[in-house]
Amino acid sequence: MRVLAGIIVAIAVVFIGVMGFYWMRDGSLESAGREMDQKLEGLDRTTEPLQESIGGVGEGVKETIDNATDGDDKT
């Protein structure tokens, strides 16, 4: 539980730090939010192949579990 809480706190601190940097640089929260949106959108496009492969792994695990628990001893 401490590891998960630490990860969440670290992500929040980084987000607030980056948002604060853009806010000080641009002078408004609206502009800072727009900048963050553009950066996160670019990150999403960059990691799209990774997201798809992780989704495929998840589907494979689900299928394996379904096959193992379907009551058929042939698996």
N, C-alpha and C positions, 0 to 999 in steps of 0.2 A: 504494500500500500504506500509506503514511503517513497519508493521509486516512482510510482505513477504520479504521486503528488509532486515530487521533484521535477518530473518532466513537464507537468502542466504549469508549474510555477515558472520554470525556465522559459517555456514558450510564451507565457504571458509577459514576462519581463522583457524578452527580446522584442515582442510585438509593440509593447508600450515604448520601449527605447527607440525603435525605428520610427514609430508614429510621431514621437516627440521630436526626433531629428527633422522629419519632413515639416512638422508644424513650425518649428523655429526657423527653418530655412525659407519656407514659403509664406509664413505669416497667417495662415488660416487653417482651421481644421478641415474645411471643405476641400481645399487644395491638397492637404496632406492625405485625406481619405482617397481622393482621386489617384494620387501617386501610388498609394498602397494597393489600390485595386489594379492598376496597370501592372505593377510588379508581381502581384499574386496571380494575375491572369497569365502572365508570361511564364511563371513557374509551373502553373497547371499545364500549359501547352508543352513545356519542356519535359515534364514527367509523365506525359500521357502514355507512352509505350510501357513504362514501368507499372502504371496503374492497370493497364490491360493485362499484363502478364501476371500481376498479383491476383487480379480477378479470376484469371484462368486457373491459377493454383487453388484458389478458394473453391471454385466449382469442382475441381478434381478431388479435393479433400471431401467435399460434401458427397460426391458420387461414391467415393470409397467407403465412407461411413454408411451411406444408404445401402450399399451392396453387402456390407458386413453385418448389418442389423436387419436384413429383410426376412430372416428366418429360413433362407435357403442354404443348405449345408454345402452347396457346390462352390460357393465363393471361397 
